[in-house]
């Protein structure tokens, strides 16, 4: 079996080219010629329904994730929406109580427009998921580690419960990518990604993807991709493939730095709690160790103080950049409750970090300064 790092290093290098180009060219054409009978000369007819560069990205992501099919979208939210739009009016779904706020907002919108019934559950191993799964449950949405409190869901266990109830299990794989966690191998049916984050990896691409196993009815996702038209454009597909080629080396450095920062934060007197599954003190460290090959490059922590204290710490950052997103080469810091807005459920003293490629000593020096700022 080819090692994941070898697959990554050659992403976007596989398409035959008459000139012998090692890197597949970008196909910007929106339409493709037909023969005299009206039949397309090749695989593609119109770029909304299919494009060679997007096909290259989708084919790679399906193989990399271990799935059977992939559809690339113009954003991670468009990818998530496509999966949820396959549901019928009145269907019941379960989402985590700690989940990306965009997912929560999307589900609330679909509750109003499509009549979905939604339950919110604690999906950690000690949680209350069983209390919320019903005979009419059609989909369970998992996010592990969760955003922003890095809670852990046992994907094998939840997959068994979902399938016993006749439900589809969807997992958001954005924070881990298939390099750190392989949800389909753990029984998950569908994985959604924000390509914007670690896969593209340079904070200059907006994109998303849906990857599914062979048992999932993928044609509905493909139909929504084509009819809604929220497809990833060829140039961004090219940039995503270019970013993916360095994903392995980026993630190694970022994960190592995040683990070190989590350890240092865990011993700081101004930090009340650190949320990072790589710490032995994390309540579900053992579960994370069993389903992750590394613990990721996202860390959040709670200041021993108030919202004002957390904002002051974030405001003092010099190396970390104050911005919302994650997965780029640059390290980011944010007061998450402010970023999420007035309906945030995040603790007001929580600070979220996306650890990039800077030297870890510089990152720690910056955090130490932030934590020493008086309020």
URQUIGI-V217341 format. One record per residue. N is the residue number from 1. RES is the residue in one letter. PHI is phi as a letter, one per 30 degrees, with the letter a starting at -180 (NA if undefined). PSI is psi in degrees with one decimal (NA if undefined). Layout:
n->{N	N}
res->{RES	RES}
phi->{PHI	PHI}
psi->{PSI	PSI}
This chain:
n->{1	2	3	4	5	6	7	8	9	10	11	12	13	14	15	16	17	18	19	20	21	22	23	24	25	26	27	28	29	30	31	32	33	34	35	36	37	38	39	40	41	42	43	44	45	46	47	48	49	50	51	52	53	54	55	56	57	58	59	60	61	62	63	64	65	66	67	68	69	70	71	72	73	74	75	76	77	78	79	80	81	82	83	84	85	86	87	88	89	90	91	92	93	94	95	96	97	98	99	100	101	102	103	104	105	106	107	108	109	110	111	112	113	114	115	116	117	118	119	120	121	122	123	124	125	126	127	128	129	130	131	132	133	134	135	136	137	138	139	140	141	142	143	144	145	146	147	148	149	150	151	152	153	154	155	156	157	158	159	160	161	162	163	164	165	166	167	168	169	170	171	172	173	174	175	176	177	178	179	180	181	182	183	184	185	186	187	188	189	190	191	192	193	194	195	196	197	198	199	200	201	202	203	204	205	206	207	208	209	210	211	212	213	214	215	216	217	218	219	220	221	222	223	224	225	226	227	228	229	230	231	232	233	234	235	236	237	238	239	240	241	242	243	244	245	246	247	248	249	250	251	252	253	254	255	256	257	258	259	260	261	262	263	264	265	266	267	268	269	270	271	272	273	274	275	276	277	278	279	280	281	282	283	284	285	286	287	288	289	290	291	292	293	294	295	296	297	298	299	300	301	302	303	304	305	306	307	308	309	310	311	312	313	314	315	316	317	318	319	320	321	322	323	324	325	326	327	328	329	330	331	332	333	334	335	336	337	338	339	340	341	342	343	344	345	346	347	348	349	350	351	352	353	354	355	356	357	358	359	360	361	362	363	364	365	366	367	368	369	370	371	372	373	374	375}
res->{X	X	X	X	X	X	X	X	X	X	X	X	X	X	X	X	X	X	X	X	X	X	X	X	X	X	X	X	X	X	X	X	X	X	X	X	X	X	X	X	X	X	X	X	X	X	X	X	X	X	X	X	X	X	X	X	X	X	X	X	X	X	X	X	X	X	X	X	X	X	X	X	X	X	X	X	X	X	X	X	X	X	X	X	X	X	X	X	X	X	X	X	X	X	X	X	X	X	X	X	X	X	X	X	X	X	X	X	X	X	X	X	X	X	X	X	X	X	X	X	X	X	X	X	X	X	X	X	X	X	X	X	X	X	X	X	X	X	X	X	X	X	X	X	X	X	X	X	X	X	X	X	X	X	X	X	X	X	X	X	X	X	X	X	X	X	X	X	X	X	X	X	X	X	X	X	X	X	X	X	X	X	X	X	X	X	X	X	X	X	X	X	X	X	X	X	X	X	X	X	X	X	X	X	X	X	X	X	X	X	X	X	X	X	X	X	X	X	X	X	X	X	X	X	X	X	X	X	X	X	X	X	X	X	X	X	X	X	X	X	X	X	X	X	X	X	X	X	X	X	X	X	X	X	X	X	X	X	X	X	X	X	X	X	X	X	X	X	X	X	X	X	X	X	X	X	X	X	X	X	X	X	X	X	X	X	X	X	X	X	X	X	X	X	X	X	X	X	X	X	X	X	X	X	X	X	X	X	X	X	X	X	X	X	X	X	X	X	X	X	X	X	X	X	X	X	X	X	X	X	X	X	X	X	X	X	X	X	X	X	X	X	X	X	X	X	X	X	X	X	X	X	X	X	X	X	X	X	X	X	X	X	X	X	X	X	X	X	X	X	X	X	X	X	X}
phi->{NA	d	d	e	d	d	e	d	d	c	d	i	c	c	d	d	b	d	c	i	d	d	c	d	d	d	c	d	d	d	b	b	d	c	d	d	d	j	d	e	d	b	d	c	b	a	d	d	c	l	b	e	d	d	e	d	d	d	d	d	d	d	d	d	d	i	c	c	b	b	b	c	b	d	a	d	d	d	d	d	d	d	d	d	d	d	d	c	e	j	d	c	b	b	b	d	d	c	a	e	d	d	d	d	d	d	d	d	d	d	d	d	d	c	i	d	c	b	c	c	b	d	c	d	e	c	d	b	e	e	d	c	d	b	e	c	d	c	a	c	c	c	b	b	d	d	c	c	c	h	d	c	c	d	d	d	d	d	d	d	d	d	d	d	c	i	c	d	c	c	b	d	c	e	d	c	h	d	d	c	a	c	e	d	d	c	j	d	c	b	b	c	b	c	d	e	d	d	d	d	i	b	h	b	b	c	a	b	a	b	b	b	d	d	d	d	d	d	d	d	d	d	d	d	e	d	d	d	i	d	c	d	d	e	d	d	d	d	d	d	d	d	d	e	d	c	e	d	d	d	d	e	d	d	d	d	d	d	d	d	d	d	d	d	d	d	c	d	d	c	c	d	a	c	c	a	d	d	d	e	d	d	e	b	e	d	d	e	d	d	b	b	d	a	c	j	c	c	b	b	b	c	d	d	l	c	e	d	d	d	d	d	d	d	d	d	d	c	d	d	c	d	a	c	l	a	i	d	d	c	d	b	b	a	d	d	d	d	d	d	j	d	c	d	c	d	e	d	c	c	c	c	c	c	d	c	c	d	d	d	d	d	d	d	e	d	d	d	d	e	d	c	d	d	b}
psi->{132.8	133.7	147.5	-38.1	-31.0	-42.1	-44.8	-43.1	-23.9	20.8	129.8	15.7	13.4	-15.0	134.5	143.0	133.0	-20.4	-0.5	21.8	131.8	-43.0	130.1	136.5	161.3	131.6	100.4	-10.0	135.8	-16.2	157.9	142.6	150.5	161.9	-176.3	-23.0	-7.5	-0.5	140.7	142.6	-25.6	-149.3	-26.2	147.5	-39.7	137.6	-23.7	-35.6	-13.4	137.4	141.2	-39.0	-40.5	-38.4	-40.2	-43.5	-46.8	-41.5	-42.4	-47.7	-36.2	-44.9	-45.4	-39.5	-17.7	25.1	-179.5	-29.6	156.4	143.8	128.5	137.2	170.8	-10.4	165.5	-35.4	-37.4	-36.9	-45.9	-42.9	-37.6	-41.7	-45.5	-29.3	-12.8	-12.7	157.0	152.4	133.9	-10.6	150.4	134.6	159.6	130.5	159.8	156.5	-19.3	109.0	155.5	129.0	-27.5	-37.0	-43.6	-40.9	-42.2	-45.0	-40.3	-39.9	-41.9	-27.6	-42.8	-42.7	-27.8	-6.0	24.0	145.7	131.0	132.8	146.9	127.7	153.1	110.3	13.3	163.8	-26.3	14.7	-163.2	31.6	-42.0	-28.6	-14.8	-9.0	126.8	168.3	-26.7	12.1	124.9	-21.6	137.6	131.3	123.7	149.7	112.0	122.0	150.6	161.8	116.1	6.7	5.8	44.9	156.0	133.5	132.9	99.8	-36.2	-46.1	-45.2	-33.9	-43.0	-41.8	-40.8	-47.6	-33.3	-28.4	-0.8	22.4	157.2	138.1	122.1	136.7	137.4	115.0	15.2	-46.0	-22.6	-28.3	164.1	-8.3	-34.8	-25.6	135.7	84.5	-39.3	-32.9	-18.1	6.0	-3.3	146.3	-37.9	137.6	132.9	146.4	144.8	103.4	-25.1	-33.8	-113.4	-34.4	-55.6	-45.5	5.2	16.3	34.8	12.5	135.0	119.4	164.4	168.9	149.9	126.4	134.8	158.1	175.6	-18.8	-13.0	140.6	90.8	-18.7	-27.3	-40.0	-43.5	-38.4	-43.5	-40.4	-45.2	-45.3	-37.0	-29.9	13.2	59.7	155.6	128.5	158.4	-39.9	-41.8	-32.2	-43.3	-46.1	-37.5	-45.1	-39.1	-42.7	-39.2	-30.2	-21.9	9.0	-41.8	-50.3	-34.8	-47.3	-36.1	-48.0	-44.4	-41.4	-41.9	-42.5	-40.9	-42.2	-41.2	-43.8	-38.6	-41.4	-44.7	-41.2	-36.9	-23.1	7.4	135.9	-20.3	4.5	121.7	-42.2	145.2	132.2	101.6	118.2	-12.8	-13.9	131.7	-23.1	-12.6	134.1	-22.8	38.3	-40.0	-41.3	-45.7	-41.1	-29.8	-16.7	1.6	140.4	-20.0	166.1	8.8	174.9	15.8	133.8	137.1	153.2	156.9	123.2	142.6	78.0	-151.5	-178.9	-42.1	-42.4	-41.7	-43.1	-37.8	-39.9	-46.8	-40.1	-21.2	-4.7	139.9	-40.1	-49.3	139.2	137.0	99.7	157.6	123.1	-164.0	167.4	-3.2	178.3	-23.9	142.2	139.8	149.1	141.4	150.8	104.9	-38.2	-37.9	-43.4	-35.3	-24.7	-171.4	-22.5	15.8	142.0	5.6	139.4	137.1	-9.6	13.7	135.9	132.8	136.0	136.5	114.7	125.4	-143.0	3.2	163.4	136.1	-30.3	-38.1	-38.8	-42.3	-39.7	-39.5	-45.6	-40.6	-39.4	-43.7	-41.5	-19.4	-0.6	125.9	152.2	NA}
